[in-house]
């Protein structure tokens, strides 16, 4: 009788582990679909200086290549550079730099309009 109770407890633990694994895979799959691209220009509360990757001369855009086109990323960077009367020029990008839903960070230089 003790063997049955131990085996039942082991099956229950394995079942719970499988449930957590399934939920984790689903959540990871949903987050990999990609979110809305955004300018990485975070600030600490009460501070005027930026702690994100963007500066007035360099715009950093976080995005997912699965759900965002290069034209959308450039349009967002252009809108940021336009705030200082300039336009965006692609510089480089890095992978796994932002968050799970927007893992790619693209950098643009704000240059004088032609």
SVG drawing of the C-alpha trace seen along z (x, -y; Angstrom):
<svg xmlns="http://www.w3.org/2000/svg" viewBox="-2 -72 28 74">
<polyline fill="none" stroke="black" stroke-width="0.4" points="0.0,0.0 2.9,-2.4 4.3,-1.9 1.0,-3.0 1.0,-6.2 4.6,-7.0 4.0,-6.3 0.8,-8.4 2.7,-11.3 5.5,-11.1 2.9,-11.1 1.3,-14.2 4.6,-16.0 5.5,-15.1 2.0,-16.2 2.4,-19.6 5.8,-20.0 4.4,-19.3 1.6,-21.8 4.1,-24.5 6.2,-23.7 3.2,-23.9 2.2,-27.3 5.8,-28.6 6.0,-27.5 2.6,-29.2 3.7,-32.5 7.0,-32.5 5.3,-31.9 2.9,-34.7 5.7,-37.1 7.7,-36.1 5.0,-37.5 6.4,-40.9 5.1,-44.1 4.8,-47.7 8.2,-49.3 9.3,-52.1 12.1,-54.6 14.5,-53.5 14.7,-56.8 13.9,-55.9 14.6,-58.3 14.7,-57.7 11.9,-59.3 12.7,-62.9 15.8,-63.0 16.3,-64.9 19.1,-62.8 18.3,-59.7 19.3,-56.2 18.0,-54.5 20.2,-54.0 18.8,-57.1 20.4,-60.5 19.5,-63.7 22.1,-62.7 21.4,-59.0 18.0,-57.3 17.6,-53.7 14.5,-51.9 13.4,-48.6 11.4,-46.3 10.6,-42.8 11.6,-41.8 8.7,-39.3 6.1,-42.0 7.7,-45.3 9.0,-46.3 12.2,-48.3 10.1,-51.1 8.1,-51.3 11.4,-51.5 12.8,-54.2 9.6,-56.2 9.7,-56.1 13.4,-57.1 12.7,-59.9 9.9,-61.3 12.4,-61.4 15.1,-63.2 12.5,-65.6 12.1,-67.0 15.5,-68.6 15.1,-69.4 17.1,-66.5 16.5,-63.1 17.4,-59.6 20.3,-57.6 20.7,-53.9 23.9,-53.2 23.7,-49.6 21.6,-47.2 22.0,-44.6 20.1,-41.5 18.5,-40.5 19.0,-44.1 15.6,-45.3 12.9,-42.9 11.3,-39.6 8.6,-41.1 11.0,-43.6 14.4,-42.0 16.2,-44.0 17.6,-47.5 18.3,-49.6 20.5,-52.7 20.0,-55.8 22.1,-58.9 20.3,-62.2 21.8,-64.0 21.2,-67.4 18.5,-67.4 19.7,-67.4"/>
</svg>
